[in-house]
């Protein structure tokens, strides 16, 4: 078994098809700046871009390489909204903030589309998404979601698909219906992240790779210590997400890293690829432990799922994930799998993102719980706004209540495993 923590990009289809990107030197010595961003994923790169465009001197510290974490390994599904319905969110923050959060979710989509267009980021961005139902209970859940989004949020374009329509769109006999959302989509996440980082550098930000932050001295002018230097700044933007670990222990208790895994097949014949996903949508089922899949630009099946709480990649990932894929698509039996990889995402107890401040001048956002492609970019921009003194939109997220995972450092993962076992069982009912 291998671990999800390694020092280079995962051996993924994304890394193999990445756009050219420079090797950036580690930080050596002591530097001064206005803002230090920790983490060069989507969140950190977006924050650096917007601050540099406003004339701030920005330094970005990346432990490994740009896009090394979830930003460069994920399923690449750009799904509108959150891991909770608007009505569930309203029960936590009230109807007014729930409406604001939904509107911010829509702005996250617009931000992604505008950023890709403005900076000419080549990342295979496509719109169209399907949520698949396996059993009648799930079909009812999708209908309820559609009614809520149309009635409470005036979100247009959703369409329920019956069994025959669902099977025409996704060539599998496993599903009895689906919800079609033309407003969500998918992209190549590593190329999107690399494009953001390059845009930030063109605007004046400086990115240091292979430079993990080892300590943050929280003061009027914070000092971030690294192995070979330090950064003194006025503000810190913390974007480590699932890899936060011991850097800010009080924040780490609010999130837990969960491993998820993907495979990429060999390129498929064009007719076969179209028969699997007719309209080139991103696709998910709605099990609690869900599967997600889509086609790459060169017509590979990119199929993801499973979860791990240990940081270990399951033995023979190609075989185990391939078997899951073949349950959905028996017609892919015997198809060669070229790549298999894993990575961590951060989840919160309530599955909503955790935003806030440590003191007055350290901002953080993490715990996107599977909706990171859109929400991470928004988080980066909102933290950039907060640094500039306009925190109204950022503060909507800070009002979401969060609790620590039960069980403390030693027992929270075993406790979560037990809870997830219940939900896996529920998926079967």
N, C-alpha and C positions, 0 to 999 in steps of 0.2 A: 504494500500500500504506500502511496505517496501522500504528501501533505499539500494542502492548498497554499501554504506559505512557502514560496520559493523566491529566488532573487531576480528572476527574469519573467517576461510575459509567459503566461500559460501557453502550452503547446496546442493552440486552438486554431480553428479556421480563421478567426479574426486576425491573429498574429501573422498567419501565413499570407493573408490578403491585405495586410495593413499598407496604407499609403506611406511613402517615405517620410521619415522623421529623424531629426538629428539626435545624436548621442550628447546628452548634456552633462557637464562636469558636476561633481559634488561641490558643496560649499567648503571652502578652506579659508579660515580667518573670520574676522568679525565685520559685520556690515550693519548699516543703519538704513531704515526705510520707514515709510508711512504705515504700511500694512504688510504683515507677514501672513501668508496663506499656507496652511499646512494640509497638503494633499493635492495632487494634480490629477484628480478625476474630473468628472463633469462639473461638480459643484465648485471645486477650487478653481478650475480653469475659467468658468463663467464669471466667478467673483473677480478674479484677476483681470479678465478682459474689461469688465465694466469699470473697475477702479482705474486701471491704466488709461482708459479712454478719457477719464475725467482728470487726468494729470497727476494721480497719486503715484508715488514711488512704491512699487509692489515687488516683493520677493516671495517666491513660491518654493516651499520645501517638499520634495517628494521622496518617500523612503526607497522607492524602487525606480520605476519608469512611468512616464505619463501614461495614464490609463491602465496601470497594472492591476488595480483592484476590480470591483464590480463594474466600473464604468467601461472597462475594456473586455469584459468576459460575459456579460449578461445575455439574456435572450433577445435583447434589442427591441422589445415590444413597448411602444409608446402609447400607453393606455390612459385615456382621460380619467381624471378623478382620483379616488383613493381606495384603500382596501376596506373601507366602510361606506355604507350608503349615506346619503345626505341626511336622512332622518336619524340614522344612528349617530352621526356626527352632531346633529342638533341636540340629542339627548345629553351630550357632553358639554357643548359650548353655547347652546341656545340657537334659535332659528336664524337670528341676524348674522352671527359669525359663521354658522353653517353655510348660509348663502354666500357670504364673502369668500369662504374657502372654496366653494364650488367655482365661483367666478375667477379666483386665483388659479384654480386648476385649468380653466379654459385659457387664461393668460399664459400658463406654462406651455401649452401647445403652440400658441401664437409666437411665443419667444423662440421655441425651437425652430419653427418654420422660418421665421425672420432671420435668425442667426445663420442658419444653413445657407439661405439665399444671399444675405449681405456679405458673408465671408467666403462664399463659393466653396463650401465644405462638401467634398465628394464622399457621401456616406450612404448612398442607396436608399434615401428616405422615400417611403411610399405610404399612402394612406389606405385604410381599409382594415377592419378587424372583426373577428368572430369569437363569440363566447359560446361554447358547446355544452349541451345538456345530455347527460347519459341516462337519466331517469326522470320520471314525471315530477318529482319534488323539485328537481333543478330547473325544469321547464317553467314551473310556477314561479320560482325565484327570479328567473330571467324576465318573465312577464311583469312581475312586481317592480323590478328594477327599471324596466322600460317605462312603466306608468309613472313612477316617481320622477325620473329624469325629464319626461315630457311635461308632467303637470306641475312639479315643484321648481324645475330648473329651466323650463322651456328650451330643452336641448333637442334640436331637430335631427331627423335623418335615421333614427333607429328603426329597425324592422325585425319583427319576429319571423323566423323561418320554420316551416313545418319540417317533418322528417324528410320528405322527398327533396325539398329545397336545400336543407342542410347537407344532405348526402351529395347533391349536385355541386355544392360549393366546396365541400371537403369530402374527398372520395373515400369515405370510411362508413361501414355499416354499424359502427359502434354508437352512433349518436341519434337521438330522437328529435332534435330541434336545435335551434341556435338563435342568438341575438346578434344581428349585424350592426356594426357601428362604423360608418364611413369616416368619423372624426378622429378615430385612433389609427395607429399604424405601426410601422417598424422601420428599423435602420441598422446599419453596421455600427455598433456602439464604439468600438475602438477607433475607427476612422473619424467618427463624430468628435470624440474626445481629443484625438490628435489635432483635428482642425481647430477646435476651441483653443487649445494650448498655443498653436501657431499664431492664431489671431491675437491672443493675449501678448505674445512676444512682439508681434509687429506693433502693438500699441505701446510697448515699452516695459512690460513686465519681464522679470528675470526669473527663470525656472532652474532650480538646482535638483538634479536627480541623484539617486543613491545617497540621500541625505535625510535620514530619519531624525525627527525632533525627539530628543530624549528627555527634556524637561522644559516646562514653561514657568518662569518666575512671574507670578501675577503681581503687577505693580502699576503705578501710573504710566510708566513706560516699560511694558513687558519685555523680557529677555528670553529668547528661545535658544536653548543649548542644543548643539549637534556634536557629532563625534569629533569634528575637526574645526569647529568654529561656533559662532553665535550670531543671532539676529536681534537687534534692539529696534523696537518699533512703537508706534502709538496705538495700533490696533492689531488684534490677531483674529483671523477667520479660520476656524477649526473644521476641516473637511475630511477627517479620517474615516468616518462612518464605521463599517464593520471591523476595521483594523485600528480602532482607537486604542484598545487594550489599556495599558497602564498610564497613558499620557495624562488623562483626566479621569481618575477613578470614580469620582462622584457622578460623572456623566455615563461612564461605561456600565454602571448598574442599571441604567434605563434601557439599554439595548443588549441584544445577544446576537452573535454571528451565527448564521445558519448557512451551511453549504448547499449549493444546488449545482446541477451537472448538465452537461450538454454533449451531444455528438453531432458530427457533420458527415453525411454520406459522400460518396463520390458524386461528381456531377451526373445528373439524371437526363435521360432523353427528354426533349422538350414536351412531347405528347404525354409522357408519363408524369412529368412534373405538373403539367396543367390539370391532369386528372386527379392529382392529390390536393391541390389548392387552386381551384379554377381561376380565381381573380387575384392571386398573389397576395392574399390577406395575411396578417398575423393572426394566429389562432391560439386559444387556450381552452381547456375544459374548466369546469368550475368546481371540481373537487377541492376540498380543503388543502390536500397535498396534490397540487395540480400538475398537469403536463402542459407544455407550451411549445409551439412549433411554427415554422415558416420556411419559405424558400430563400436561399441566398441569391445574389445577382447572377451567379453562374449555375443556378438551378440545382444546388445541393439541398437536401432536406436537413434543416437545423432543428434538432429535437431535444427538448430539455425537460427536466423534472427531478424527482427524488429530493430528499433532504438529508443532511448530516449535521450533527451537533458537535462532532469530535474534531473537526478540522482535517480528517482523513478522507481521501478519495477512495470509494469502494474498489475492491479488487476487481480487475478486469472490467473496467468501466465501459469499454466498447461493447462487451457482451451483455452486461446487465442493462445498459440504456438501450442497446439495440433490441433486446427482447421486449422492453416496454414499447418502443416505437413500432415493432412488428405486431403488437396486439392492436394498435390503432390502424396500421397499414400492413396487413399480411402480404400485400403485393410487393413490399420492399424486402421480404425474406431473401437472403442471398446477396443483397446489395452491399457492396464494400463500404465500411465505415473508415473514413480517412483520419478523422480527428475526434478526440474525446478529452474533455477538460472539466474542471470545476472551479468554483469560486464562492466567496462568502457574500451574503447580503445581510444587512442589519435589520432586525425586526424589533418593534416595541411591544409592550404588553397589549396595548389597544390597537396595534397595527396602523397607527397614524404617525406621521413624522414628528420628530422631537426637535423643536427650535428653541433657542434661548441665549442667555448671556451668562458668562462667568465673570462676576464683578461688572465693571462698566465698559470694558474695552476688549473683551474676548467674546466673539460671537460663534455659535455653533449651529449646525443643522445635520441631522442624521436620522436613521431609522425609517427609511422610505418604504420598507415592507413590500417590495415587489413593484412599486410604481416609480422607480427611480429615473427612468429615461426622461420623463417630463419634469418631475418634481425636483430633481437635483439641479437642473439648470435654473429653475425658478428660485430655488434656495440660494444659489450663488448670487443671483442678481439682487435678491432681497437683502442679503447680508451686505452687499456692496452699498445698497441704498442706506442701510442702517449706519454704516460707517460714515456716510456723508451727512448723517443727521436726519434722514427721513425714514422713520422706522414704522410708519403706520401699517404698511402691508406685512412687514416682518412680524409685528406684534400680534397680528391676527393668529398666526401659528403658535406664538408663545402662550396663548390662552388655552390651548388644548392641554388638558390635565394628563400627567403621566405618572406612573408608579414604577418603582424598581421591580425587577424580576424577583420573585420569592426564592428563598433558599440560600442567599448569600453567594459568595464566590465559588464555593465547593459544590453546593447542592442545586444551584439554579438550572444547570443543564440536565441533570437527572430528573428534576421536577418537570422540566419542559418536555423531555422525552416521554414521560408518562402521560402528560396532557395530549401530546401529539398522537400517541397510540390510540387514544379515544377518538380523535378526529379521523384518523386513518380507518378505524372500524366504522365510523359513521359514513365515510365515503362508500362503503360496501353495501349500505342499507338502502 
